[in-house]
Amino acid sequence: MTGPCIGVDVGGTSVRAAVVGADGTVIDQRQSGTPVERTAAEAEIAGVITDLAAHHPVRAVGLAVAGFVSADMSRVMFAPHLAWRDAPVADLIAARVGLPVVMDHDVNCAAWAEHTLGAAADARVSLTVAIGTGIGAGLVVDGTLYRGAHGVAPELGHLAVIPAGRACACGKRGCLERYCSGTALAATALERMATTDSAPLAAALEAGGGTLTGLDVARAARAGDAVALGAFADLGRWLGLGVAMACDVLDPEIVVIGGGVSRSADLFLDAARERLERELTGAHYRVVPPLVPARFGDAASMVGAALIAARRVG
Ligand SMILES: [Zn+2]
């Protein structure tokens, strides 16, 4: 059977769902907000699935969840921005929609999409790094997603790259995620604004009621603002450092950069490559892995979830 499956990316703020063909093509899609309350979130997810299934002959559903998923892929153990705690989410959604449902960590799904049909299609060992609200990673080794002993590997976001650096919600300081993510981008731009004027960012800050977002910084950078461009270059340099640390441990053939912030990859990838070459141990005597944008961009988790579901149901 090669009929389409539904992939759902369940994030902290939005639910994005798509009908995905066997070749990774997005045939139809829906998007809605993620309710905070647990059963309301389950009803919302089931609603978008039922709507898509009413219009397409789908076989199964894959859920990409921003959180820790149990090794048997049935339970959400913990998700910082979602209400589930040790909950059998795949079964709960399956009972509501009447279709087989499988589930995986959102960046594992993205890594799977890039491995099977995307930027890492020919690689034996590939690392996918997704930069969004936070930063996450997925590792494919010899055609298999590497999950570690308890399903929580690989975790790059909370590598402490700056001793005594910015405080992180995880309780540590100087985590990579605090320097290389959409939220970090805004924090870096605000720091730079303390010494350099930026008319577009000052206007965005006022319009946002004292809050700046990564999207504001991306817009200002596109307009040529020096502070915003500097914040992106900083993000790239931090990414290069984090990727170098990951490459020292994992030695991947290729590193794929996805997530929402990768829409601005042209603004930071060169800085990241330069830092990677500088930081990677013995860089002059080994192959430095190429750092490339994800083929599926920020749809990779949704597409990968559908591909994983298709594989599971055969
Ligand atoms: Zn942290």
py3Dmol code that shows the C-alpha trace and the ligand (Angstrom):
import py3Dmol

protein = """\
ATOM      1  CA  MET A   1       0.000   0.000   0.000  1.00  0.00           C
ATOM      2  CA  THR A   2       1.298   3.458  -0.846  1.00  0.00           C
ATOM      3  CA  GLY A   3      -1.719   5.677  -0.067  1.00  0.00           C
ATOM      4  CA  PRO A   4      -1.200   8.954   1.814  1.00  0.00           C
ATOM      5  CA  CYS A   5      -0.941   9.356   5.596  1.00  0.00           C
ATOM      6  CA  ILE A   6      -1.570  12.332   7.845  1.00  0.00           C
ATOM      7  CA  GLY A   7       1.309  13.985   9.689  1.00  0.00           C
ATOM      8  CA  VAL A   8       0.549  16.299  12.607  1.00  0.00           C
ATOM      9  CA  ASP A   9       3.111  18.655  14.150  1.00  0.00           C
ATOM     10  CA  VAL A  10       1.908  19.343  17.689  1.00  0.00           C
ATOM     11  CA  GLY A  11       3.768  22.394  18.945  1.00  0.00           C
ATOM     12  CA  GLY A  12       3.301  24.585  21.985  1.00  0.00           C
ATOM     13  CA  THR A  13       1.418  27.262  20.047  1.00  0.00           C
ATOM     14  CA  SER A  14       0.051  25.587  16.907  1.00  0.00           C
ATOM     15  CA  VAL A  15      -1.187  22.283  15.509  1.00  0.00           C
ATOM     16  CA  ARG A  16      -0.163  21.815  11.869  1.00  0.00           C
ATOM     17  CA  ALA A  17      -1.510  18.819   9.989  1.00  0.00           C
ATOM     18  CA  ALA A  18      -1.008  17.606   6.413  1.00  0.00           C
ATOM     19  CA  VAL A  19      -1.963  14.788   4.121  1.00  0.00           C
ATOM     20  CA  VAL A  20       1.417  13.552   2.806  1.00  0.00           C
ATOM     21  CA  GLY A  21       2.022  11.283  -0.183  1.00  0.00           C
ATOM     22  CA  ALA A  22       4.591   8.460  -0.231  1.00  0.00           C
ATOM     23  CA  ASP A  23       7.023  10.814  -2.035  1.00  0.00           C
ATOM     24  CA  GLY A  24       6.774  13.431   0.744  1.00  0.00           C
ATOM     25  CA  THR A  25       4.442  15.741  -1.194  1.00  0.00           C
ATOM     26  CA  VAL A  26       2.033  17.777   0.942  1.00  0.00           C
ATOM     27  CA  ILE A  27      -1.372  17.168  -0.650  1.00  0.00           C
ATOM     28  CA  ASP A  28      -3.542  19.200   1.729  1.00  0.00           C
ATOM     29  CA  GLN A  29      -3.023  20.909   5.070  1.00  0.00           C
ATOM     30  CA  ARG A  30      -4.671  22.550   8.081  1.00  0.00           C
ATOM     31  CA  GLN A  31      -3.422  24.696  10.946  1.00  0.00           C
ATOM     32  CA  SER A  32      -4.958  25.764  14.245  1.00  0.00           C
ATOM     33  CA  GLY A  33      -3.942  26.934  17.698  1.00  0.00           C
ATOM     34  CA  THR A  34      -2.941  24.485  20.463  1.00  0.00           C
ATOM     35  CA  PRO A  35      -5.355  24.734  23.430  1.00  0.00           C
ATOM     36  CA  VAL A  36      -3.566  24.781  26.791  1.00  0.00           C
ATOM     37  CA  GLU A  37      -5.921  22.317  28.501  1.00  0.00           C
ATOM     38  CA  ARG A  38      -5.149  18.622  27.833  1.00  0.00           C
ATOM     39  CA  THR A  39      -8.510  17.269  26.636  1.00  0.00           C
ATOM     40  CA  ALA A  40      -9.161  20.439  24.605  1.00  0.00           C
ATOM     41  CA  ALA A  41      -5.789  19.912  22.877  1.00  0.00           C
ATOM     42  CA  GLU A  42      -6.695  16.279  22.131  1.00  0.00           C
ATOM     43  CA  ALA A  43     -10.087  17.380  20.710  1.00  0.00           C
ATOM     44  CA  GLU A  44      -8.394  20.012  18.528  1.00  0.00           C
ATOM     45  CA  ILE A  45      -5.835  17.530  17.153  1.00  0.00           C
ATOM     46  CA  ALA A  46      -8.576  14.942  16.497  1.00  0.00           C
ATOM     47  CA  GLY A  47     -10.643  17.662  14.798  1.00  0.00           C
ATOM     48  CA  VAL A  48      -8.009  18.574  12.191  1.00  0.00           C
ATOM     49  CA  ILE A  49      -7.309  14.866  11.538  1.00  0.00           C
ATOM     50  CA  THR A  50     -11.018  14.064  11.082  1.00  0.00           C
ATOM     51  CA  ASP A  51     -11.411  17.038   8.747  1.00  0.00           C
ATOM     52  CA  LEU A  52      -8.484  15.940   6.534  1.00  0.00           C
ATOM     53  CA  ALA A  53      -9.544  12.249   6.645  1.00  0.00           C
ATOM     54  CA  ALA A  54     -13.017  13.244   5.413  1.00  0.00           C
ATOM     55  CA  HIS A  55     -11.454  14.603   2.219  1.00  0.00           C
ATOM     56  CA  HIS A  56      -8.645  12.080   1.570  1.00  0.00           C
ATOM     57  CA  PRO A  57      -8.341   8.259   1.712  1.00  0.00           C
ATOM     58  CA  VAL A  58      -5.650   8.174   4.436  1.00  0.00           C
ATOM     59  CA  ARG A  59      -4.244   5.011   6.051  1.00  0.00           C
ATOM     60  CA  ALA A  60      -2.694   6.185   9.309  1.00  0.00           C
ATOM     61  CA  VAL A  61      -1.645   9.187  11.369  1.00  0.00           C
ATOM     62  CA  GLY A  62       1.776  10.221  12.658  1.00  0.00           C
ATOM     63  CA  LEU A  63       2.061  12.698  15.528  1.00  0.00           C
ATOM     64  CA  ALA A  64       5.231  14.783  15.904  1.00  0.00           C
ATOM     65  CA  VAL A  65       5.354  15.996  19.489  1.00  0.00           C
ATOM     66  CA  ALA A  66       7.668  18.607  20.989  1.00  0.00           C
ATOM     67  CA  GLY A  67       8.575  16.548  24.057  1.00  0.00           C
ATOM     68  CA  PHE A  68       9.955  13.295  25.415  1.00  0.00           C
ATOM     69  CA  VAL A  69       8.210  10.282  23.851  1.00  0.00           C
ATOM     70  CA  SER A  70       8.505   6.804  25.427  1.00  0.00           C
ATOM     71  CA  ALA A  71      10.800   4.329  23.678  1.00  0.00           C
ATOM     72  CA  ASP A  72       7.751   2.329  22.472  1.00  0.00           C
ATOM     73  CA  MET A  73       6.393   5.532  20.851  1.00  0.00           C
ATOM     74  CA  SER A  74       3.004   5.368  22.616  1.00  0.00           C
ATOM     75  CA  ARG A  75       3.288   7.814  25.525  1.00  0.00           C
ATOM     76  CA  VAL A  76       4.302  11.443  25.930  1.00  0.00           C
ATOM     77  CA  MET A  77       6.478  11.371  29.050  1.00  0.00           C
ATOM     78  CA  PHE A  78       7.048  15.111  29.359  1.00  0.00           C
ATOM     79  CA  ALA A  79       6.544  18.097  27.070  1.00  0.00           C
ATOM     80  CA  PRO A  80       7.610  21.492  28.436  1.00  0.00           C
ATOM     81  CA  HIS A  81       5.078  23.489  26.385  1.00  0.00           C
ATOM     82  CA  LEU A  82       2.202  20.947  26.381  1.00  0.00           C
ATOM     83  CA  ALA A  83      -0.078  19.654  29.167  1.00  0.00           C
ATOM     84  CA  TRP A  84       0.680  15.910  28.815  1.00  0.00           C
ATOM     85  CA  ARG A  85       2.624  14.137  31.582  1.00  0.00           C
ATOM     86  CA  ASP A  86       3.125  10.370  31.094  1.00  0.00           C
ATOM     87  CA  ALA A  87      -0.011  10.191  28.897  1.00  0.00           C
ATOM     88  CA  PRO A  88      -0.880   7.515  26.260  1.00  0.00           C
ATOM     89  CA  VAL A  89      -1.441  10.181  23.605  1.00  0.00           C
ATOM     90  CA  ALA A  90      -1.260   7.900  20.534  1.00  0.00           C
ATOM     91  CA  ASP A  91      -4.072   5.684  21.912  1.00  0.00           C
ATOM     92  CA  LEU A  92      -6.146   8.671  23.061  1.00  0.00           C
ATOM     93  CA  ILE A  93      -6.063  10.224  19.573  1.00  0.00           C
ATOM     94  CA  ALA A  94      -6.585   6.848  17.827  1.00  0.00           C
ATOM     95  CA  ALA A  95      -9.762   6.309  19.886  1.00  0.00           C
ATOM     96  CA  ARG A  96     -11.087   9.689  18.736  1.00  0.00           C
ATOM     97  CA  VAL A  97     -10.262   9.385  14.992  1.00  0.00           C
ATOM     98  CA  GLY A  98     -10.586   5.641  14.295  1.00  0.00           C
ATOM     99  CA  LEU A  99      -7.211   5.387  12.510  1.00  0.00           C
ATOM    100  CA  PRO A 100      -3.860   3.846  13.550  1.00  0.00           C
ATOM    101  CA  VAL A 101      -1.766   6.544  15.276  1.00  0.00           C
ATOM    102  CA  VAL A 102       1.998   6.495  15.873  1.00  0.00           C
ATOM    103  CA  MET A 103       3.994   9.170  17.617  1.00  0.00           C
ATOM    104  CA  ASP A 104       7.570  10.430  17.815  1.00  0.00           C
ATOM    105  CA  HIS A 105       9.605  13.381  19.006  1.00  0.00           C
ATOM    106  CA  ASP A 106       9.182  16.266  16.547  1.00  0.00           C
ATOM    107  CA  VAL A 107      12.859  16.552  15.595  1.00  0.00           C
ATOM    108  CA  ASN A 108      13.129  12.755  15.163  1.00  0.00           C
ATOM    109  CA  CYS A 109      10.302  13.135  12.625  1.00  0.00           C
ATOM    110  CA  ALA A 110      12.145  15.970  10.871  1.00  0.00           C
ATOM    111  CA  ALA A 111      15.370  13.932  10.816  1.00  0.00           C
ATOM    112  CA  TRP A 112      13.463  11.004   9.324  1.00  0.00           C
ATOM    113  CA  ALA A 113      11.984  13.152   6.525  1.00  0.00           C
ATOM    114  CA  GLU A 114      15.422  14.562   5.669  1.00  0.00           C
ATOM    115  CA  HIS A 115      16.985  11.074   5.818  1.00  0.00           C
ATOM    116  CA  THR A 116      14.414   9.336   3.628  1.00  0.00           C
ATOM    117  CA  LEU A 117      13.639  11.999   1.024  1.00  0.00           C
ATOM    118  CA  GLY A 118      15.481  15.192   1.894  1.00  0.00           C
ATOM    119  CA  ALA A 119      18.863  16.846   2.282  1.00  0.00           C
ATOM    120  CA  ALA A 120      20.467  13.821   4.019  1.00  0.00           C
ATOM    121  CA  ALA A 121      19.096  11.169   1.643  1.00  0.00           C
ATOM    122  CA  ASP A 122      22.491   9.684   0.753  1.00  0.00           C
ATOM    123  CA  ALA A 123      24.108   9.879   4.184  1.00  0.00           C
ATOM    124  CA  ARG A 124      24.843   6.914   6.441  1.00  0.00           C
ATOM    125  CA  VAL A 125      25.030   9.091   9.560  1.00  0.00           C
ATOM    126  CA  SER A 126      23.080  12.363   9.582  1.00  0.00           C
ATOM    127  CA  LEU A 127      22.327  14.905  12.281  1.00  0.00           C
ATOM    128  CA  THR A 128      19.305  17.186  11.897  1.00  0.00           C
ATOM    129  CA  VAL A 129      19.173  20.290  14.084  1.00  0.00           C
ATOM    130  CA  ALA A 130      15.840  22.142  14.306  1.00  0.00           C
ATOM    131  CA  ILE A 131      15.985  25.771  15.419  1.00  0.00           C
ATOM    132  CA  GLY A 132      12.613  27.173  16.482  1.00  0.00           C
ATOM    133  CA  THR A 133      11.373  28.478  19.824  1.00  0.00           C
ATOM    134  CA  GLY A 134      14.142  26.243  21.221  1.00  0.00           C
ATOM    135  CA  ILE A 135      16.665  23.951  19.553  1.00  0.00           C
ATOM    136  CA  GLY A 136      16.377  20.175  19.102  1.00  0.00           C
ATOM    137  CA  ALA A 137      18.211  17.416  17.283  1.00  0.00           C
ATOM    138  CA  GLY A 138      17.582  14.069  15.596  1.00  0.00           C
ATOM    139  CA  LEU A 139      20.219  11.489  14.641  1.00  0.00           C
ATOM    140  CA  VAL A 140      19.905   8.796  11.973  1.00  0.00           C
ATOM    141  CA  VAL A 141      22.545   6.044  11.987  1.00  0.00           C
ATOM    142  CA  ASP A 142      22.561   3.311   9.311  1.00  0.00           C
ATOM    143  CA  GLY A 143      18.913   3.910   8.419  1.00  0.00           C
ATOM    144  CA  THR A 144      17.644   3.976  12.022  1.00  0.00           C
ATOM    145  CA  LEU A 145      16.723   6.850  14.306  1.00  0.00           C
ATOM    146  CA  TYR A 146      19.050   6.778  17.301  1.00  0.00           C
ATOM    147  CA  ARG A 147      16.958   7.327  20.459  1.00  0.00           C
ATOM    148  CA  GLY A 148      19.336   6.356  23.259  1.00  0.00           C
ATOM    149  CA  ALA A 149      18.458   3.918  26.040  1.00  0.00           C
ATOM    150  CA  HIS A 150      15.354   5.812  27.225  1.00  0.00           C
ATOM    151  CA  GLY A 151      14.153   7.574  24.078  1.00  0.00           C
ATOM    152  CA  VAL A 152      15.489  11.033  24.924  1.00  0.00           C
ATOM    153  CA  ALA A 153      18.684  11.273  22.811  1.00  0.00           C
ATOM    154  CA  PRO A 154      20.129  13.365  21.268  1.00  0.00           C
ATOM    155  CA  GLU A 155      19.639  16.514  23.338  1.00  0.00           C
ATOM    156  CA  LEU A 156      21.782  19.452  22.230  1.00  0.00           C
ATOM    157  CA  GLY A 157      19.729  22.383  23.516  1.00  0.00           C
ATOM    158  CA  HIS A 158      21.002  22.232  27.051  1.00  0.00           C
ATOM    159  CA  LEU A 159      24.702  21.767  26.437  1.00  0.00           C
ATOM    160  CA  ALA A 160      26.181  24.492  28.622  1.00  0.00           C
ATOM    161  CA  VAL A 161      28.285  26.360  26.038  1.00  0.00           C
ATOM    162  CA  ILE A 162      28.853  29.539  28.081  1.00  0.00           C
ATOM    163  CA  PRO A 163      29.887  29.060  31.706  1.00  0.00           C
ATOM    164  CA  ALA A 164      27.797  31.459  33.850  1.00  0.00           C
ATOM    165  CA  GLY A 165      25.919  32.567  30.702  1.00  0.00           C
ATOM    166  CA  ARG A 166      22.240  33.392  30.224  1.00  0.00           C
ATOM    167  CA  ALA A 167      19.870  31.668  32.688  1.00  0.00           C
ATOM    168  CA  CYS A 168      17.844  28.774  31.217  1.00  0.00           C
ATOM    169  CA  ALA A 169      14.412  27.424  32.252  1.00  0.00           C
ATOM    170  CA  CYS A 170      16.086  24.014  32.761  1.00  0.00           C
ATOM    171  CA  GLY A 171      17.875  25.445  35.821  1.00  0.00           C
ATOM    172  CA  LYS A 172      21.363  25.686  34.289  1.00  0.00           C
ATOM    173  CA  ARG A 173      23.152  28.693  32.796  1.00  0.00           C
ATOM    174  CA  GLY A 174      24.684  29.215  29.361  1.00  0.00           C
ATOM    175  CA  CYS A 175      22.701  26.508  27.511  1.00  0.00           C
ATOM    176  CA  LEU A 176      23.037  26.465  23.705  1.00  0.00           C
ATOM    177  CA  GLU A 177      19.281  27.066  23.381  1.00  0.00           C
ATOM    178  CA  ARG A 178      19.656  30.430  25.157  1.00  0.00           C
ATOM    179  CA  TYR A 179      22.001  31.573  22.342  1.00  0.00           C
ATOM    180  CA  CYS A 180      20.753  29.656  19.311  1.00  0.00           C
ATOM    181  CA  SER A 181      16.941  29.732  18.927  1.00  0.00           C
ATOM    182  CA  GLY A 182      14.187  32.113  17.865  1.00  0.00           C
ATOM    183  CA  THR A 183      13.850  33.424  21.412  1.00  0.00           C
ATOM    184  CA  ALA A 184      17.637  33.750  21.752  1.00  0.00           C
ATOM    185  CA  LEU A 185      17.723  35.787  18.538  1.00  0.00           C
ATOM    186  CA  ALA A 186      15.480  38.409  20.137  1.00  0.00           C
ATOM    187  CA  ALA A 187      17.537  38.371  23.358  1.00  0.00           C
ATOM    188  CA  THR A 188      20.755  38.906  21.385  1.00  0.00           C
ATOM    189  CA  ALA A 189      19.198  41.761  19.377  1.00  0.00           C
ATOM    190  CA  LEU A 190      18.091  43.452  22.648  1.00  0.00           C
ATOM    191  CA  GLU A 191      21.638  43.143  24.032  1.00  0.00           C
ATOM    192  CA  ARG A 192      23.053  44.700  20.870  1.00  0.00           C
ATOM    193  CA  MET A 193      20.480  47.536  21.038  1.00  0.00           C
ATOM    194  CA  ALA A 194      22.065  48.615  24.337  1.00  0.00           C
ATOM    195  CA  THR A 195      25.107  49.861  22.415  1.00  0.00           C
ATOM    196  CA  THR A 196      23.853  50.347  18.830  1.00  0.00           C
ATOM    197  CA  ASP A 197      20.688  52.141  17.687  1.00  0.00           C
ATOM    198  CA  SER A 198      18.192  50.261  15.533  1.00  0.00           C
ATOM    199  CA  ALA A 199      15.146  52.208  14.337  1.00  0.00           C
ATOM    200  CA  PRO A 200      13.208  49.157  12.994  1.00  0.00           C
ATOM    201  CA  LEU A 201      13.825  47.068  16.126  1.00  0.00           C
ATOM    202  CA  ALA A 202      12.953  49.985  18.432  1.00  0.00           C
ATOM    203  CA  ALA A 203       9.668  50.354  16.503  1.00  0.00           C
ATOM    204  CA  ALA A 204       8.989  46.583  16.717  1.00  0.00           C
ATOM    205  CA  LEU A 205       9.721  46.639  20.446  1.00  0.00           C
ATOM    206  CA  GLU A 206       7.227  49.460  20.980  1.00  0.00           C
ATOM    207  CA  ALA A 207       4.573  47.785  18.788  1.00  0.00           C
ATOM    208  CA  GLY A 208       5.086  44.571  20.776  1.00  0.00           C
ATOM    209  CA  GLY A 209       4.488  46.293  24.108  1.00  0.00           C
ATOM    210  CA  GLY A 210       8.112  45.858  25.217  1.00  0.00           C
ATOM    211  CA  THR A 211       8.567  42.374  23.721  1.00  0.00           C
ATOM    212  CA  LEU A 212      10.699  41.576  20.700  1.00  0.00           C
ATOM    213  CA  THR A 213      10.319  38.316  18.735  1.00  0.00           C
ATOM    214  CA  GLY A 214      12.644  36.346  16.477  1.00  0.00           C
ATOM    215  CA  LEU A 215      10.306  37.216  13.601  1.00  0.00           C
ATOM    216  CA  ASP A 216      10.785  40.954  14.298  1.00  0.00           C
ATOM    217  CA  VAL A 217      14.548  40.428  14.075  1.00  0.00           C
ATOM    218  CA  ALA A 218      14.171  38.470  10.798  1.00  0.00           C
ATOM    219  CA  ARG A 219      12.079  41.286   9.256  1.00  0.00           C
ATOM    220  CA  ALA A 220      14.587  43.943  10.314  1.00  0.00           C
ATOM    221  CA  ALA A 221      17.477  41.864   8.963  1.00  0.00           C
ATOM    222  CA  ARG A 222      15.712  41.542   5.598  1.00  0.00           C
ATOM    223  CA  ALA A 223      15.456  45.349   5.561  1.00  0.00           C
ATOM    224  CA  GLY A 224      19.246  45.544   6.046  1.00  0.00           C
ATOM    225  CA  ASP A 225      19.293  46.562   9.734  1.00  0.00           C
ATOM    226  CA  ALA A 226      22.828  46.130  11.116  1.00  0.00           C
ATOM    227  CA  VAL A 227      21.762  45.143  14.655  1.00  0.00           C
ATOM    228  CA  ALA A 228      19.424  42.425  13.344  1.00  0.00           C
ATOM    229  CA  LEU A 229      22.045  41.138  10.897  1.00  0.00           C
ATOM    230  CA  GLY A 230      24.567  41.066  13.749  1.00  0.00           C
ATOM    231  CA  ALA A 231      22.144  39.053  15.909  1.00  0.00           C
ATOM    232  CA  PHE A 232      21.792  36.490  13.105  1.00  0.00           C
ATOM    233  CA  ALA A 233      25.575  36.267  12.703  1.00  0.00           C
ATOM    234  CA  ASP A 234      25.871  35.697  16.484  1.00  0.00           C
ATOM    235  CA  LEU A 235      23.235  32.940  16.259  1.00  0.00           C
ATOM    236  CA  GLY A 236      25.233  31.362  13.423  1.00  0.00           C
ATOM    237  CA  ARG A 237      28.449  31.423  15.455  1.00  0.00           C
ATOM    238  CA  TRP A 238      26.736  29.780  18.439  1.00  0.00           C
ATOM    239  CA  LEU A 239      25.208  27.197  16.125  1.00  0.00           C
ATOM    240  CA  GLY A 240      28.662  26.461  14.694  1.00  0.00           C
ATOM    241  CA  LEU A 241      30.027  25.918  18.197  1.00  0.00           C
ATOM    242  CA  GLY A 242      27.155  23.614  19.196  1.00  0.00           C
ATOM    243  CA  VAL A 243      27.385  21.639  15.961  1.00  0.00           C
ATOM    244  CA  ALA A 244      31.176  21.286  16.401  1.00  0.00           C
ATOM    245  CA  MET A 245      30.617  19.793  19.870  1.00  0.00           C
ATOM    246  CA  ALA A 246      27.992  17.412  18.453  1.00  0.00           C
ATOM    247  CA  CYS A 247      30.293  16.454  15.553  1.00  0.00           C
ATOM    248  CA  ASP A 248      33.176  15.718  17.940  1.00  0.00           C
ATOM    249  CA  VAL A 249      30.898  13.188  19.666  1.00  0.00           C
ATOM    250  CA  LEU A 250      28.894  11.819  16.722  1.00  0.00           C
ATOM    251  CA  ASP A 251      30.996  12.351  13.542  1.00  0.00           C
ATOM    252  CA  PRO A 252      28.017  12.729  11.155  1.00  0.00           C
ATOM    253  CA  GLU A 253      28.385  12.795   7.376  1.00  0.00           C
ATOM    254  CA  ILE A 254      26.055  15.796   7.040  1.00  0.00           C
ATOM    255  CA  VAL A 255      24.308  18.257   9.361  1.00  0.00           C
ATOM    256  CA  VAL A 256      20.857  19.475   8.268  1.00  0.00           C
ATOM    257  CA  ILE A 257      19.412  22.696   9.710  1.00  0.00           C
ATOM    258  CA  GLY A 258      15.603  22.884   9.953  1.00  0.00           C
ATOM    259  CA  GLY A 259      12.949  24.511  12.144  1.00  0.00           C
ATOM    260  CA  GLY A 260      11.223  27.879  11.717  1.00  0.00           C
ATOM    261  CA  VAL A 261      14.441  29.900  12.050  1.00  0.00           C
ATOM    262  CA  SER A 262      15.925  27.965   9.081  1.00  0.00           C
ATOM    263  CA  ARG A 263      13.724  30.133   6.824  1.00  0.00           C
ATOM    264  CA  SER A 264      16.489  32.696   7.445  1.00  0.00           C
ATOM    265  CA  ALA A 265      19.323  30.185   6.899  1.00  0.00           C
ATOM    266  CA  ASP A 266      20.982  32.477   4.332  1.00  0.00           C
ATOM    267  CA  LEU A 267      21.494  35.030   7.144  1.00  0.00           C
ATOM    268  CA  PHE A 268      23.449  32.740   9.493  1.00  0.00           C
ATOM    269  CA  LEU A 269      24.719  29.537   7.836  1.00  0.00           C
ATOM    270  CA  ASP A 270      27.985  31.040   6.568  1.00  0.00           C
ATOM    271  CA  ALA A 271      28.855  32.252  10.084  1.00  0.00           C
ATOM    272  CA  ALA A 272      27.959  28.804  11.424  1.00  0.00           C
ATOM    273  CA  ARG A 273      30.169  27.009   8.854  1.00  0.00           C
ATOM    274  CA  GLU A 274      33.114  29.269   9.656  1.00  0.00           C
ATOM    275  CA  ARG A 275      32.785  28.612  13.408  1.00  0.00           C
ATOM    276  CA  LEU A 276      32.320  24.883  12.843  1.00  0.00           C
ATOM    277  CA  GLU A 277      35.595  24.734  10.882  1.00  0.00           C
ATOM    278  CA  ARG A 278      37.363  26.680  13.635  1.00  0.00           C
ATOM    279  CA  GLU A 279      36.011  24.618  16.546  1.00  0.00           C
ATOM    280  CA  LEU A 280      35.914  21.070  15.190  1.00  0.00           C
ATOM    281  CA  THR A 281      38.783  19.074  16.696  1.00  0.00           C
ATOM    282  CA  GLY A 282      41.441  18.383  14.047  1.00  0.00           C
ATOM    283  CA  ALA A 283      39.364  20.086  11.340  1.00  0.00           C
ATOM    284  CA  HIS A 284      42.328  20.265   8.935  1.00  0.00           C
ATOM    285  CA  TYR A 285      42.876  16.520   9.127  1.00  0.00           C
ATOM    286  CA  ARG A 286      39.332  15.192   8.757  1.00  0.00           C
ATOM    287  CA  VAL A 287      36.220  15.759   6.669  1.00  0.00           C
ATOM    288  CA  VAL A 288      34.206  18.699   7.998  1.00  0.00           C
ATOM    289  CA  PRO A 289      30.533  17.752   7.471  1.00  0.00           C
ATOM    290  CA  PRO A 290      28.515  20.059   5.209  1.00  0.00           C
ATOM    291  CA  LEU A 291      25.963  22.231   7.019  1.00  0.00           C
ATOM    292  CA  VAL A 292      22.871  22.478   4.802  1.00  0.00           C
ATOM    293  CA  PRO A 293      19.280  23.775   5.060  1.00  0.00           C
ATOM    294  CA  ALA A 294      16.495  21.193   5.418  1.00  0.00           C
ATOM    295  CA  ARG A 295      14.766  20.282   2.150  1.00  0.00           C
ATOM    296  CA  PHE A 296      11.405  20.239   3.885  1.00  0.00           C
ATOM    297  CA  GLY A 297      12.084  23.427   5.869  1.00  0.00           C
ATOM    298  CA  ASP A 298       9.823  23.802   8.887  1.00  0.00           C
ATOM    299  CA  ALA A 299       7.341  21.266   7.396  1.00  0.00           C
ATOM    300  CA  ALA A 300       9.892  18.481   7.998  1.00  0.00           C
ATOM    301  CA  SER A 301       8.364  17.282  11.303  1.00  0.00           C
ATOM    302  CA  MET A 302       4.879  17.060   9.789  1.00  0.00           C
ATOM    303  CA  VAL A 303       6.116  15.257   6.659  1.00  0.00           C
ATOM    304  CA  GLY A 304       8.375  12.923   8.684  1.00  0.00           C
ATOM    305  CA  ALA A 305       5.547  11.993  11.072  1.00  0.00           C
ATOM    306  CA  ALA A 306       3.417  10.938   8.086  1.00  0.00           C
ATOM    307  CA  LEU A 307       6.316   8.928   6.592  1.00  0.00           C
ATOM    308  CA  ILE A 308       6.934   7.168   9.931  1.00  0.00           C
ATOM    309  CA  ALA A 309       3.205   6.317  10.150  1.00  0.00           C
ATOM    310  CA  ALA A 310       3.227   4.971   6.577  1.00  0.00           C
ATOM    311  CA  ARG A 311       6.214   2.759   7.408  1.00  0.00           C
ATOM    312  CA  ARG A 312       4.594   1.444  10.587  1.00  0.00           C
ATOM    313  CA  VAL A 313       1.348   0.392   8.893  1.00  0.00           C
ATOM    314  CA  GLY A 314       3.220  -1.057   5.895  1.00  0.00           C
TER     315      GLY A 314
END
"""
ligand_1 = """\
1
ZN
Zn 18.989 24.683 29.631
"""
view = py3Dmol.view(width=600, height=400)
view.addModel(protein, "pdb")
view.setStyle({"model": 0}, {"cartoon": {"style": "trace"}})
view.addModel(ligand_1, "xyz")
view.setStyle({"model": 1}, {"stick": {}})
view.zoomTo()
view.show()
